[in-house]
Amino acid sequence: MKNITIQLLMIASLIAAGNLNAQKLAEVKIKKPNKITEKLGKITLPTVNLSNVTLEEAVDYLRVRSRALDPKRKPGHEGLGINFVLHTKGREKKVIQNLSAKNVSMATLIKAINEKTGTKAFITEDAVIITEPTVKIDFEHQGDEPNKAKVLKPEIKRLKETIIPLVDFKDTSLDECMDFLRLSSYQLGKGFNFVNTEKNLETKMTLRLSNVSLLNTLRYVSLITNTKLNITKDTVFIIPRVDLHVKKWGRLSKIIIPSVSFTNVSPEDALVFIRDTIKNQNSDYKMKIILDPSILPNTKINMRLKSVATSTVLERLATACNATCYVSPGMVLILPKNQKVSDPEAGESLPAKELEKKKSKMERNPFLRNGKSN
């Protein structure tokens, strides 16, 4: 089944005021309905009163109410409800100050929460994913290795046919998650081995699901932890996803500058500030940052940023100079944009001979000989 996105139309002014009236809302339109979208339209909440709650608390509320109001629930029992997967950064900072409603559908309430928290809803065949507006999700291929699709058909079928009754992870490590899924797969069938090659000890996840296939559970895990899946016969490998920005910039992508405030600053002075900030935070880190002499010195930089990676500041600086950055071991070169580049995956790179020529020319720059290159 293809991934499904939900398009919900409503009156923005009512949301902004914190009040929803089902009779005054525009019609909710759903494209390509499935069992989740059908439930979203059928579940009606008599009253909603959310005050000063975090996004995570609001999603927990949606999960609980969907079970209590599930149209297919048996008398005196909760239904299966709707699975919700939260995939956002800074969720504790996303707070709903006031949201009240009467006789409102679950679909409309989700849209209201999206508006209040700056998020969006993405619907799969068995869950609603709450994520950032800029995130693009191709759930059917989440974490997959496309070049192995033909080889993996039997394994993917088996993963899809294995249904996990309940997943309840709260700040769970990837290793603990893999142990649980391995045991569950053997209890429910032939079983799979799981190998976690992501050794970042800070990788934790919170995920609550009911009656979801092992394949989709792995896809949700992959989404939340930003990892890839390498599925072989009887074994699933969890592999770190390469961040091309981090790959290109290395340590500079992790050195955070608390505040940048440039007003009509020359590129040279901006670089002095960046170098001094790097030295103050990492006295042992040696990195030359060199500005091509052909970049006009009368260019003025205006920039206001907070808590931003050094790599991002350098990229913004280069853009302001109509230039581009080339990162090599121990050195960042800021070159004019008309400079011929190659290797699109790495970003901006130069042929070896041309690079050595550039380095030699730039290191003879009087500005660099003044000791400002380190």
N, C-alpha and C positions, 0 to 999 in steps of 0.2 A: 504494500500500500504506500502510495506516495505521501511525503510529508505534507501536513496541512497547516496552513496559517489561518488565523481567525481574524476577520475584519468586523469590528464592532463600531457602530455609529451611535453617538449619544450627544446630549447637549452639554457642551464644555462648561458653560457658565454654572450649571447646577453642580457639577463636580467641584469646580473651584470654590463654590460656597460651602461645600461639605455635605450637601443634602441631595438625595436622589428620590425622585418620585416616579414610580414605574409608569404612571399614566402620561407623564410629560416627556418621557424619553423617546428619542427617535427609534425607529424599528431596528432591531438587531439583525444584521445580515451575516449568515455563516456560509462559507464557500466549501463545497465538497464535504458534507457532514460525515462523521463516523460516530462510534458509540460514545466517545468523549464529548463531541460537540452536541450530540443529542441530549446527553445528561445536563450539559451546561445550560441548555435552553429549557429543560423540563424542571430542574431544581429551582424552586422559588423560596426565598428567605422572607418570612413574615416581617421580621425587624432586623436591622443591622445598626449597631452602635459601636464604632471603633474610635477610641480616643487615646492619643499619645501612645500608639503601639508601633513597634518596629515592623519592617517588612516581613521578617521571619515569623514574628508572632501573627501577623495578618495571614500569612500562608498557612500556618498551623490552624488558624481559625477556619479558613476555607476547607482544609482537609477534613476537620472534625465535622463541620456542618454538612459537607457533602455526604458523609456516611450516615448522619442522622436523618437526612432528608432524601436519601437515595430512593427513587421511584420504585425500584425492584426489591427494596428491603422487605423482610418478613415481619409480620406484626410482633412487636416487642423486641426486635433485634435491629442492630445497625446493618446497613448495606455495605457494599464494597466501596461505594463513594468514588472519588476521583483522586488519582495520584497527582501530586504537585512536586516539581523539581525546581529548586531555587538555585539559579546560576548567576549570581551577581557579586560584585565587589563592594565592600563597605556596607553590608546589609544592616549592620547595627546603627549606621548613620541615616538610613532611609526610614524616616518616621512619619506615620500618618497622624496628624494632629487631630483631625475631626472628620469622620465620615459616617453619616447616618442615612438610613433608607428604610422604606416599608414596601413589602411585596415586590421585591426586586429579584430578577433572575441571577443565577450564579455567573452567567456570561457577562452581564452588565456590571456586576460587582467587581469582577476581575478587571474589567476595563477601567473602572473608577480607581482601583488600587494602582493600576499601571500609571494612570494620569497623576496620581498623588505622589508616586515614588520614582517617576522617570524611568519606568521599565516597560517591557512589552511581553505579550503572551505568545508562545509558540506551541502548537498542539500536535502531538504525535498520536499514534494509534492507541496509546495506553496512558498518557499523562499530559499535563499542562506544564510547560517549562516557562518559568518567569526569569527573564534575562535582560541584559542591557539593550537599548534600542539599536546600537551599532553592531551587535553580534549577529553574524550570519550562521545559520544552522542548516546543515544538510544531514539530517538525522540518520537516514538510511545508510549513509557512508561514514558516519561518525566513527573515527578511529580506524577505519578499514584500510587495508593495503590493497588498492585497486588491481595491481598487477597480479595478485594471487587469487582473484575472484573465482576463476574457473576451477582451480585446484581445491578451493575451500567449500565448494557447494555442499558436499555431504556434511561437513562439520558445522557450517552455518545453519543448515537445516536442523541438525541435532540441537544446537544451541537455542534455536528458535522454538523447538518443540518442548524444551525443558522449562517448565513454568515454576518460578520461585514463589511460594505462597506469601512470604513476608520478608521484607528487607527493612531493617531499622538501624541505620548507622547514625551515630551522633559523635562528631569529632573523632571519627574512626580513621586509623592509619590505613594506607593501601595494603600493607602486609596483612592486617587483621581482616580487611575486606576480602582479600584473595583467599585467605584461610576459610572464611565463611562460605564463599561461593564454591570452593573446591569440595568441602564437606557436603554442601547442599546438592551439588551436581551428582555426587556418588550416591547420596540417599535417594535421589529421584530417578536415577538411570545409570547409564554406562559410566558417566562421570568424565570430568576434565581435570587436568593439572593446570595450575596457574603459577606463572613466574613473574614476579615484580622486579623489573630492572630499573625502576625509578627509585633511587635511594635518597631522595630528599626527605629527611625526617620530618620536615614541617608540612608535608602534604597530608592534609586531613580532609575528611568529607563528612557532610551530613546529608543523608539520603533515606527517605522513607517511601517504600513502594509495597503494593500488594498485588499478587497475581500478575506478575510481569515476567516475560520470557527471560531466560538467562542471557540471550543475545542483547536484548534491549537494556537489561540491567547493566551489562558491560558497557554499552554505549553511553548510558547516563554517567557511569563512573568515569569513562574516558572524557566526557564533556566537562564534568566538574573539576577533574584533576589535570586537565589539559595534557592528556597522554594519548598514545596511539595503541591500537590492538594489532598484534601479529598472531594470527590464528593458524596453527599447524595441526597436524593430526594428533588429537587427544591433548593438546597443550595450547594455552593462550598466554602470550607474552604481553605484559604491560610495559610500553616503551615510552620514555620521555619524548615529548614533541619538541622539535628544535625551533626555538624562537629566532628567526633570522636577524632580528634587531640585536638580540643578545649575542648571537653568533658573530655578527659583524663587529660590535662595539666592545664585547667582553666586559671587563671590569668597569669601564666608563658608563655602562648602562645601569650599574648598581650604585654608583656614587651619587648621592642625592644632594643637590644644592637647595638649601632651605628657601632662599628668596633671590630672585633676579630682578633688578630695577635699573634698566638702562634708559636714559633720556639723552638723545643726541650724542651718544658715545661713539668714539671711533672703533673700528674693528680691533685695532691693536690694544686699546684700553679694555675692551670687552674680554679679549683673550688673557690679559694680565689678571683680571678678576677671576676668570675661570681657572687659570693655573694656580693662583694663590689659594682658591677654595679647595682644589684637589690636594695641594700640599698640606693645608691645615687639617684636612680630614684623613689623609693617607700619606704621611711623611715618607713612607718607604716606597711609594709608587712613583716610578719614573716613566713619564710619558711626554714626548715632545709634541707640541701642538704648533704647527707652522702655517702661517698665512702666505699664500703666493704673493710675491711683490707686485704682480700685475693687477691685483685687486686695488681699486682706487682707494687711497687713504682718506679721501674726503667723504666717503660713505658714512652715514650716521645710523646708529643702531638704536631703535626704540623697542623695548621689550619689558613685559611685566609677567613674571612667572613665580609660582610658589611650589615648593616640594617637588622638584622636577629632576629627572636624571641628567647628568652632565652630557650624555650623548644627545639628548633632546635639545639642550641649550645650544650645543655645537651645530646641530642640524638647522635650528632656527637662525643661528648666526650666519651660517653659510647661505641660507635662502635669502636673508636680508642683503647679503653681498652679491647676490646673483651668482653664487658659487656652489660647489658641491664638496662633500667630504670623502676622502679616501683614507681608510684605516689599515695600517700595516703594523706588524709587531713593534711596539715601542714608539710609534709615531702616528699622528693624525695630520694629513695634509689637506688644507682648504684651498681648492683649485677653482679657477674660472669654469663656468658651466659649459663653455664651448670646448673645454678639454675633452678629447676623445676618451671614452671609457668602455669597459667590457665587463664580463662576468656579472650578468644581471642578478643572479641569486645572492651574491655577496654584496651587491649594492654598487659602489663605485670602485673600480680597480683599473690599473694601468698595466700595459705591457712592461715586462721587467726592465728592458733597456731604457724606456722612456721614464719609468719610475726613478731609476738611479740618476738619470740626468736631472730630473726635477728636484730630487733630494739634494744633489750637489749644488745646483743653482740656488735653491732656497736657503741652504745652510750658509751660503756666502753673503746672504742678505745682511747689511749692516745692522738692521733692527734685531736680527737673531744673534749677532755677535755681541750684543749688549747684555746677553745673559737672560733673555726673556723667553727662551724657547723651552725651558724645562718646567 
